[in-house]
Amino acid sequence: MTSAPSTPTAAALTVIQVAVSDPRVRPLLRELGDEYSARYGKDAHAELARCPDEEFTPSHGGVLLLLLERGETVAGGAFRRYDATTAELKRIWTHSAHRRRGLARRVVAELEREAVGRGYHRIHLTTGPRQPEARALYLAVGYTPLFDTEADPETIGPLPFEKHLERSPR
C-alpha cells in the first residue's frame, strides 16, 4: 500500500534570516521578477534591484527571511526601514509549486514578529494593481487598505496598506 505525499507540517518548515547575496535568495528574486514582468508587461528585474541590498540588513533596519522546506527555498519576504517606527514589507513571495498552503501568511507573520522585535510599531506596504492574490492576503491578515477598495485597482496604481503592530506581553 502506498500513501499520498503528506503536506509538511509547520515543524517541517525552517525560517532563516539571510543576506540578499545568499544563493538561496535567487529563486525568490528570479521567479518574482518573472511574474511581475508577465503581469505588468515590462522587465521587472530592474525594479527589484532598485532597492539597495543593504536596506534589507539589520544594520540598516531591515531583514530578509526565507522559509525552507527540506533545505529548499519555498517562500520568503523582507522588510526595510520606512521611518523610525515603521517597517515596509517588500518581496513577499511563494514559489509557484508551493502556493495555496498558507506559506505567504507564515512569511508575513514571521516578518511582523521580527519587526516588533526590532522596535517597529507599524508596517506599511504597497502591492500592484494586478496582484489580486496579494491584495486578498493583506486584507485577510488584518492590513488596512489606504485606498478605495471599490475603485478599479488599475486606476489607483500601487495599492498601499498599513498595519499597526502590537507588542506581545511578556
Helices and strands as residue ranges (DSSP letters): G 10-12, E 13-17, G 23-25, H 26-40, H 45-48, G 53-56, G 58-60, E 63-69, E 72-83, E 86-94, G 96-98, H 103-117, E 122-127, H 132-140, E 144-145, H 153-156, E 159-164
